[in-house]
Amino acid sequence: MAARRADIILTVSKFSKGEIVKYYQVDPDKITVTPLAADGIFRVIPQTSPDPSLVRRGKIPLVPFDKGRINPLLTKGGLGEVIKNKFILSVGSIFNRRHIPELIEAFKKIAGEFPGIQLLIIGANRTQPFIDIDKTIRETNKNLDYRAIIREDYVSEKDLAALYNLAECSVYLSDYEGFGLPLLESMASGTPVITSRKTSLVEAGGEAAIFVNSNNPPDIYDKIKKVLADENFRKERVKKGLENVKRFSWERCARETLEVF
């Protein structure tokens, strides 16, 4: 009723606009797309030292920024104590549609080929029906004989910005999304992102994202291995990602929203 009676509807992607038209049978002419953007904190940290905004008194000292020296950038006693090597990052609340079990299955094979590599999952488990992700992680770590997979419900935004910079790549899989901010956050941080060729993720990822055609472990494994093994490919995706995020800005979102009003 609200959708049909509204004079104007604002939404965040062309895909979402199509869904509103499809399910609510409203006039597409009254729907305006105002895309979101990554927060400004997500950007490439200079290689000589951390961005001053990431330094929290007594938490992250100013030290040379080096992917081989992860601990100094992260909260003492936290992730800095358990991330020991190169790692893959997955950010977002864990829903059934986001294929974390498949990512873990793909990672098992990656770990066999890239000794010591880790997978960091940031997100609360909100699966329904419930999937015991932590049990799978414990079993995987036991079989691999090291703390290969780490999961945290939450990290601060400042630490998350550092983690995006430190990761070899990020993985954000989903069957259904209205936009896909983690894609832009990763790209803005100079980190290639692997995602699903579905719904709004195609729109947000543009030509920069590395798409899996199906959310199954072999396809996920292939894309992760490509990033880890082919440095030229990785650099190309980093460059494309930094270009892609220029299409999105909060200033543009605000301006286009104001124009509608």
C-alpha contacts under 8 A as a table, 3 or more apart, distances in Angstrom:
res1	aa1	res2	aa2	distance
1	M	4	R	5.23
1	M	5	R	6.05
2	A	5	R	5.21
2	A	6	A	5.86
3	A	6	A	5.37
3	A	9	I	7.27
3	A	24	Y	6.93
3	A	26	V	7.02
4	R	24	Y	7.29
4	R	25	Q	7.80
4	R	26	V	5.77
6	A	9	I	6.69
7	D	30	K	6.60
8	I	30	K	5.06
8	I	31	I	6.00
8	I	32	T	7.52
9	I	30	K	6.17
9	I	31	I	4.66
9	I	32	T	6.25
10	L	31	I	5.85
10	L	32	T	5.03
10	L	33	V	5.94
10	L	34	T	6.72
10	L	257	T	7.82
11	T	16	S	6.57
11	T	17	K	6.40
11	T	31	I	7.23
11	T	32	T	6.35
11	T	33	V	5.03
11	T	34	T	6.10
11	T	35	P	7.59
12	V	16	S	6.70
12	V	17	K	7.85
12	V	33	V	5.39
12	V	34	T	5.15
12	V	35	P	4.54
12	V	36	L	6.23
12	V	178	G	7.15
12	V	179	F	6.46
13	S	16	S	5.17
13	S	17	K	6.33
13	S	33	V	5.60
13	S	34	T	6.97
13	S	35	P	5.76
13	S	178	G	6.80
13	S	179	F	6.11
13	S	200	S	6.74
13	S	203	E	7.67
14	K	17	K	4.97
14	K	18	G	6.28
14	K	33	V	6.35
14	K	200	S	7.56
14	K	203	E	7.82
15	F	18	G	5.13
15	F	19	E	6.40
15	F	178	G	7.05
15	F	199	T	6.32
15	F	200	S	5.36
15	F	203	E	7.76
16	S	19	E	4.98
16	S	20	I	6.25
16	S	178	G	5.64
16	S	179	F	7.84
16	S	200	S	7.33
17	K	20	I	5.17
17	K	21	V	6.33
17	K	28	P	7.55
17	K	31	I	6.72
17	K	32	T	7.80
17	K	33	V	7.06
18	G	21	V	5.17
18	G	22	K	6.02
19	E	22	K	4.95
19	E	23	Y	5.99
20	I	23	Y	5.47
20	I	24	Y	5.54
20	I	25	Q	7.25
20	I	26	V	7.23
21	V	24	Y	5.56
21	V	25	Q	4.93
21	V	26	V	5.20
21	V	27	D	6.87
21	V	28	P	6.17
22	K	25	Q	5.68
22	K	26	V	7.98
27	D	30	K	5.95
27	D	31	I	7.48
28	P	31	I	5.35
29	D	32	T	7.72
32	T	260	V	7.84
34	T	252	R	7.95
34	T	253	C	5.26
34	T	256	E	6.36
34	T	257	T	6.61
35	P	248	F	6.78
35	P	253	C	5.99
36	L	179	F	7.85
36	L	181	L	7.60
36	L	248	F	6.60
36	L	249	S	6.78
36	L	250	W	6.38
36	L	253	C	6.28
37	A	181	L	6.91
37	A	184	L	6.99
37	A	245	V	7.75
37	A	248	F	5.07
37	A	249	S	4.90
37	A	250	W	5.63
37	A	253	C	7.97
38	A	42	F	6.71
38	A	181	L	6.33
38	A	182	P	7.95
38	A	184	L	5.61
38	A	185	E	5.24
38	A	188	A	7.40
38	A	245	V	7.93
38	A	248	F	7.75
38	A	249	S	7.31
38	A	250	W	7.95
39	D	42	F	5.92
39	D	185	E	7.41
40	G	43	R	6.72
41	I	53	S	8.00
41	I	158	K	7.36
41	I	161	A	6.60
42	F	161	A	5.37
42	F	164	Y	7.98
42	F	185	E	5.63
42	F	186	S	7.57
42	F	188	A	5.80
42	F	189	S	5.44
43	R	161	A	7.47
43	R	165	N	7.99
43	R	185	E	7.83
43	R	188	A	4.93
43	R	189	S	4.22
43	R	190	G	7.12
44	V	165	N	6.50
44	V	188	A	6.70
44	V	189	S	4.48
44	V	190	G	5.58
45	I	49	S	7.55
45	I	50	P	5.83
45	I	51	D	5.54
45	I	162	A	7.78
45	I	165	N	6.82
45	I	189	S	7.44
46	P	49	S	5.90
46	P	50	P	6.31
46	P	51	D	6.66
46	P	65	F	7.46
47	Q	50	P	7.37
47	Q	64	P	7.27
47	Q	65	F	5.21
47	Q	66	D	6.95
48	T	64	P	5.20
48	T	65	F	5.46
49	S	62	L	6.41
49	S	63	V	5.75
49	S	64	P	4.59
49	S	65	F	4.79
50	P	54	L	6.62
50	P	55	V	7.30
50	P	62	L	6.37
50	P	63	V	7.06
50	P	64	P	7.22
50	P	65	F	5.92
50	P	73	L	7.59
51	D	54	L	5.52
51	D	55	V	7.16
52	P	55	V	5.30
52	P	62	L	7.95
53	S	56	R	7.78
53	S	158	K	7.73
54	L	60	I	7.22
54	L	158	K	5.54
54	L	159	D	7.28
54	L	161	A	7.94
54	L	162	A	7.38
55	V	59	K	7.05
55	V	60	I	4.95
55	V	61	P	6.25
55	V	62	L	6.91
56	R	59	K	5.17
56	R	60	I	5.49
56	R	61	P	7.53
57	R	60	I	6.84
57	R	61	P	7.47
58	G	61	P	6.83
59	K	74	L	7.13
59	K	75	T	5.23
59	K	76	K	6.16
60	I	72	P	6.02
60	I	73	L	5.20
60	I	74	L	5.96
60	I	75	T	6.33
60	I	76	K	7.81
61	P	72	P	6.51
61	P	73	L	7.14
63	V	72	P	7.07
65	F	69	R	7.37
65	F	73	L	7.95
66	D	69	R	5.23
66	D	70	I	7.11
67	K	70	I	5.98
67	K	86	K	7.57
67	K	166	L	5.75
68	G	85	N	7.10
68	G	86	K	7.59
69	R	72	P	6.79
70	I	73	L	5.86
70	I	74	L	7.08
70	I	80	G	6.32
70	I	83	I	7.12
70	I	84	K	7.44
70	I	166	L	7.38
71	N	74	L	5.58
71	N	75	T	7.86
71	N	76	K	7.58
71	N	79	L	7.68
71	N	80	G	4.03
71	N	81	E	6.43
71	N	83	I	7.44
72	P	75	T	7.77
72	P	76	K	7.75
72	P	80	G	7.02
73	L	80	G	7.33
73	L	159	D	7.93
73	L	162	A	6.92
74	L	78	G	7.14
74	L	79	L	6.45
74	L	80	G	5.04
74	L	159	D	6.33
74	L	162	A	7.59
75	T	78	G	5.35
75	T	79	L	6.77
75	T	80	G	6.24
75	T	159	D	7.64
76	K	79	L	7.72
76	K	80	G	6.24
76	K	81	E	7.14
77	G	80	G	6.64
77	G	81	E	5.73
78	G	81	E	5.74
78	G	82	V	7.36
79	L	82	V	5.30
79	L	83	I	5.95
80	G	83	I	5.65
80	G	84	K	7.92
81	E	84	K	7.54
82	V	147	R	7.71
83	I	86	K	7.97
83	I	87	F	7.70
83	I	118	Q	7.36
84	K	116	G	7.91
85	N	116	G	6.22
85	N	117	I	5.80
85	N	118	Q	6.71
86	K	116	G	7.63
86	K	117	I	5.31
86	K	118	Q	6.38
86	K	167	A	6.89
86	K	168	E	6.63
87	F	117	I	5.52
87	F	118	Q	4.45
87	F	119	L	5.39
87	F	120	L	6.75
87	F	166	L	7.92
87	F	167	A	5.45
87	F	168	E	6.00
87	F	169	C	7.81
88	I	117	I	7.88
88	I	118	Q	6.30
88	I	119	L	4.77
88	I	120	L	6.09
88	I	167	A	5.52
88	I	168	E	5.71
88	I	169	C	5.42
88	I	170	S	5.76
88	I	171	V	7.41
89	L	119	L	6.05
89	L	120	L	4.95
89	L	121	I	6.08
89	L	122	I	7.75
89	L	163	L	7.71
89	L	164	Y	7.29
89	L	167	A	6.00
89	L	168	E	7.80
89	L	169	C	6.38
89	L	170	S	4.51
89	L	171	V	6.26
90	S	119	L	7.70
90	S	120	L	6.23
90	S	121	I	4.77
90	S	122	I	6.10
90	S	170	S	5.57
90	S	171	V	5.09
90	S	172	Y	6.09
91	V	121	I	6.09
91	V	122	I	4.80
91	V	123	G	6.08
91	V	170	S	7.79
91	V	171	V	7.68
91	V	172	Y	6.93
91	V	182	P	6.86
92	G	122	I	6.22
92	G	123	G	4.90
92	G	124	A	7.75
92	G	172	Y	7.83
92	G	182	P	7.57
93	S	122	I	7.50
93	S	123	G	4.24
93	S	124	A	5.05
93	S	125	N	6.36
93	S	126	R	6.66
94	I	98	R	6.45
94	I	100	I	7.15
94	I	123	G	5.85
94	I	124	A	5.86
94	I	125	N	4.76
94	I	126	R	5.41
94	I	127	T	6.22
95	F	98	R	5.47
95	F	99	H	7.71
95	F	125	N	6.89
95	F	126	R	5.37
95	F	127	T	4.57
95	F	128	Q	7.24
96	N	99	H	6.18
96	N	100	I	7.81
96	N	127	T	5.22
96	N	128	Q	6.73
96	N	129	P	7.82
96	N	131	I	7.91
97	R	174	S	5.41
97	R	175	D	5.38
97	R	176	Y	7.02
98	R	172	Y	7.46
98	R	173	L	5.16
98	R	174	S	4.18
98	R	175	D	6.63
99	H	102	E	5.32
99	H	103	L	6.36
99	H	173	L	6.21
99	H	174	S	6.62
99	H	215	N	6.96
100	I	103	L	4.92
100	I	104	I	6.18
100	I	133	I	7.86
100	I	173	L	7.91
101	P	104	I	5.10
101	P	105	E	6.20
101	P	133	I	7.17
101	P	136	T	7.93
102	E	105	E	5.01
102	E	106	A	6.22
102	E	215	N	7.20
102	E	216	N	6.04
102	E	217	P	5.17
102	E	220	I	7.96
103	L	106	A	5.12
103	L	107	F	6.07
103	L	217	P	6.33
103	L	220	I	6.76
104	I	107	F	4.91
104	I	108	K	6.34
104	I	137	I	7.87
105	E	108	K	5.36
105	E	109	K	7.24
105	E	217	P	5.91
106	A	109	K	5.64
106	A	110	I	6.57
106	A	217	P	4.56
106	A	218	P	6.42
106	A	220	I	6.06
106	A	221	Y	4.80
107	F	110	I	4.79
107	F	111	A	6.00
107	F	119	L	7.46
107	F	221	Y	6.75
108	K	111	A	5.21
108	K	112	G	6.54
108	K	140	T	7.43
108	K	144	L	7.99
109	K	112	G	5.13
109	K	113	E	6.73
109	K	221	Y	7.24
110	I	113	E	5.28
110	I	114	F	5.99
110	I	221	Y	6.69
110	I	224	I	7.77
110	I	225	K	6.86
111	A	114	F	5.08
111	A	115	P	5.68
111	A	116	G	6.86
111	A	117	I	5.95
111	A	118	Q	7.57
111	A	144	L	7.89
111	A	148	A	7.79
112	G	115	P	6.20
114	F	117	I	5.88
116	G	146	Y	7.85
116	G	148	A	7.09
117	I	148	A	6.67
118	Q	147	R	7.55
118	Q	148	A	4.56
118	Q	149	I	5.66
118	Q	150	I	7.65
119	L	148	A	6.21
119	L	149	I	4.70
119	L	150	I	6.27
120	L	149	I	5.93
120	L	150	I	4.89
120	L	151	R	5.89
121	I	149	I	7.56
121	I	150	I	6.11
121	I	151	R	4.58
121	I	152	E	6.41
122	I	151	R	5.77
122	I	152	E	4.98
122	I	153	D	5.70
122	I	154	Y	5.98
122	I	155	V	7.31
123	G	151	R	7.39
123	G	152	E	6.18
123	G	153	D	4.49
123	G	154	Y	5.96
124	A	152	E	7.26
124	A	153	D	4.31
124	A	154	Y	7.15
125	N	133	I	7.44
125	N	153	D	7.56
126	R	130	F	7.50
127	T	130	F	4.78
127	T	131	I	5.94
128	Q	131	I	7.45
132	D	135	K	5.46
132	D	136	T	6.63
133	I	136	T	5.15
133	I	137	I	6.24
134	D	137	I	4.92
134	D	138	R	6.15
134	D	151	R	7.78
135	K	138	R	5.12
135	K	139	E	6.22
136	T	139	E	5.20
136	T	140	T	6.06
137	I	140	T	5.08
137	I	141	N	6.08
137	I	149	I	6.17
137	I	150	I	7.65
138	R	141	N	5.22
138	R	142	K	6.15
139	E	142	K	5.11
139	E	143	N	6.21
140	T	143	N	5.15
140	T	144	L	6.11
140	T	148	A	7.77
140	T	149	I	7.71
141	N	144	L	5.09
141	N	145	D	5.78
141	N	146	Y	5.58
141	N	147	R	5.31
141	N	148	A	5.58
141	N	149	I	6.53
142	K	145	D	4.97
142	K	146	Y	6.80
142	K	147	R	7.95
144	L	147	R	7.93
144	L	148	A	7.15
147	R	150	I	7.02
152	E	155	V	7.21
155	V	159	D	6.31
155	V	160	L	6.24
156	S	159	D	5.24
156	S	160	L	6.08
157	E	160	L	4.89
157	E	161	A	6.19
158	K	161	A	5.18
158	K	162	A	6.56
159	D	162	A	5.07
159	D	163	L	6.17
160	L	163	L	4.93
160	L	164	Y	6.18
161	A	164	Y	5.27
161	A	165	N	6.50
161	A	189	S	7.30
162	A	165	N	5.15
162	A	166	L	6.25
163	L	166	L	5.00
163	L	167	A	6.02
164	Y	167	A	5.45
164	Y	170	S	7.51
164	Y	185	E	7.76
164	Y	186	S	5.87
164	Y	189	S	6.01
164	Y	190	G	7.99
164	Y	191	T	6.59
165	N	186	S	7.93
165	N	189	S	5.42
165	N	190	G	6.55
165	N	191	T	6.40
167	A	170	S	6.82
167	A	191	T	6.89
168	E	191	T	6.71
168	E	192	P	7.59
168	E	227	V	7.80
168	E	228	L	7.16
169	C	191	T	5.49
169	C	192	P	5.05
169	C	193	V	5.67
169	C	194	I	7.41
169	C	224	I	7.79
169	C	227	V	7.28
170	S	186	S	6.73
170	S	191	T	6.97
170	S	192	P	6.43
170	S	193	V	4.74
170	S	194	I	6.21
171	V	193	V	5.68
171	V	194	I	4.70
171	V	195	T	5.98
172	Y	182	P	7.22
172	Y	183	L	7.22
172	Y	193	V	7.23
172	Y	194	I	6.19
172	Y	195	T	4.94
172	Y	196	S	7.36
173	L	194	I	7.53
173	L	195	T	4.93
173	L	196	S	5.17
173	L	215	N	7.07
174	S	177	E	6.84
174	S	195	T	7.48
174	S	196	S	6.02
174	S	198	K	7.49
174	S	215	N	7.92
175	D	196	S	7.24
175	D	198	K	6.23
175	D	199	T	7.32
176	Y	198	K	6.86
176	Y	199	T	5.80
176	Y	200	S	7.61
177	E	180	G	6.31
177	E	199	T	6.26
177	E	200	S	5.86
177	E	201	L	6.86
178	G	199	T	7.43
178	G	200	S	5.66
179	F	200	S	5.20
179	F	201	L	6.42
179	F	204	A	6.69
180	G	183	L	5.83
180	G	184	L	7.45
180	G	200	S	6.94
180	G	201	L	5.82
180	G	204	A	6.49
181	L	184	L	5.34
181	L	185	E	6.25
182	P	185	E	4.92
182	P	186	S	6.08
183	L	186	S	5.37
183	L	187	M	6.28
183	L	193	V	6.30
183	L	195	T	7.90
183	L	201	L	7.96
183	L	204	A	7.13
183	L	205	G	6.52
183	L	209	A	7.73
184	L	187	M	5.06
184	L	188	A	5.89
184	L	204	A	7.36
184	L	205	G	7.61
184	L	241	G	7.93
184	L	245	V	6.02
185	E	188	A	5.26
185	E	189	S	6.32
186	S	189	S	5.15
186	S	190	G	6.59
186	S	191	T	5.28
186	S	192	P	6.65
186	S	193	V	6.37
187	M	190	G	5.18
187	M	191	T	5.32
187	M	192	P	6.00
187	M	193	V	6.86
187	M	238	V	6.78
187	M	241	G	4.63
187	M	242	L	5.74
187	M	244	N	7.76
187	M	245	V	6.78
188	A	191	T	7.44
188	A	241	G	6.88
188	A	242	L	5.62
188	A	245	V	6.24
189	S	242	L	8.00
190	G	238	V	5.33
190	G	239	K	7.60
190	G	241	G	7.06
190	G	242	L	6.51
191	T	238	V	5.77
191	T	241	G	7.78
192	P	208	A	7.93
192	P	209	A	6.96
192	P	210	I	7.55
192	P	227	V	7.99
192	P	234	R	6.77
192	P	237	R	5.68
192	P	238	V	5.34
192	P	241	G	6.85
193	V	209	A	5.58
193	V	210	I	6.12
194	I	209	A	6.05
194	I	210	I	4.62
194	I	211	F	5.78
194	I	212	V	7.12
194	I	223	K	7.13
194	I	224	I	7.52
195	T	201	L	7.23
195	T	209	A	6.73
195	T	210	I	6.20
195	T	211	F	5.08
195	T	212	V	6.13
196	S	201	L	6.73
196	S	202	V	7.65
196	S	211	F	5.38
196	S	212	V	5.14
196	S	213	N	6.54
196	S	214	S	7.05
196	S	215	N	6.78
197	R	201	L	6.61
197	R	202	V	5.66
197	R	211	F	5.42
197	R	212	V	6.05
197	R	213	N	5.67
197	R	214	S	7.61
198	K	201	L	5.84
198	K	202	V	6.03
199	T	202	V	6.38
199	T	203	E	7.73
200	S	203	E	5.09
200	S	204	A	6.31
201	L	204	A	5.14
201	L	205	G	5.71
202	V	205	G	5.18
202	V	206	G	5.96
203	E	206	G	5.54
205	G	208	A	5.85
205	G	209	A	4.77
205	G	244	N	7.56
206	G	209	A	6.41
206	G	244	N	6.77
207	E	240	K	7.15
207	E	244	N	7.55
208	A	237	R	5.76
208	A	238	V	7.79
208	A	240	K	4.87
208	A	241	G	4.91
208	A	244	N	6.45
209	A	237	R	7.23
209	A	241	G	7.10
210	I	223	K	7.20
210	I	237	R	7.83
211	F	223	K	7.89
212	V	215	N	6.50
212	V	219	D	6.05
212	V	220	I	6.31
212	V	223	K	7.07
213	N	219	D	7.27
214	S	219	D	6.60
215	N	219	D	6.92
215	N	220	I	6.73
216	N	219	D	5.71
216	N	220	I	6.31
217	P	220	I	5.06
217	P	221	Y	5.88
218	P	221	Y	5.05
218	P	222	D	6.18
219	D	222	D	5.15
219	D	223	K	6.44
220	I	223	K	5.38
220	I	224	I	6.28
221	Y	224	I	5.25
221	Y	225	K	6.02
222	D	225	K	5.24
222	D	226	K	6.16
223	K	226	K	5.09
223	K	227	V	6.52
224	I	227	V	5.29
224	I	228	L	6.31
225	K	228	L	5.06
225	K	229	A	5.79
226	K	229	A	5.37
226	K	230	D	5.66
226	K	233	F	7.56
227	V	230	D	5.65
227	V	231	E	6.89
227	V	233	F	6.61
227	V	234	R	5.26
228	L	231	E	6.97
228	L	234	R	7.60
230	D	233	F	5.35
230	D	234	R	6.33
231	E	234	R	4.94
231	E	235	K	6.15
232	N	235	K	5.13
232	N	236	E	6.17
233	F	236	E	5.12
233	F	237	R	6.34
234	R	237	R	5.23
234	R	238	V	6.26
235	K	238	V	5.01
235	K	239	K	6.25
236	E	239	K	5.21
236	E	240	K	6.25
237	R	240	K	5.00
237	R	241	G	5.91
238	V	241	G	5.06
238	V	242	L	6.32
239	K	242	L	5.32
239	K	243	E	6.47
240	K	243	E	5.10
240	K	244	N	6.05
241	G	244	N	4.93
241	G	245	V	6.36
242	L	245	V	5.60
242	L	246	K	7.01
243	E	246	K	5.52
243	E	247	R	7.68
244	N	247	R	5.82
244	N	248	F	7.92
245	V	248	F	5.51
245	V	249	S	7.93
246	K	249	S	7.11
248	F	252	R	7.17
248	F	253	C	7.99
249	S	252	R	5.25
249	S	253	C	6.38
250	W	253	C	4.84
250	W	254	A	6.00
251	E	254	A	5.16
251	E	255	R	6.03
252	R	255	R	5.06
252	R	256	E	6.04
253	C	256	E	5.37
253	C	257	T	6.08
254	A	257	T	5.10
254	A	258	L	6.08
255	R	258	L	5.12
255	R	259	E	6.21
256	E	259	E	5.02
256	E	260	V	6.41
257	T	260	V	5.21
257	T	261	F	6.44
258	L	261	F	5.02
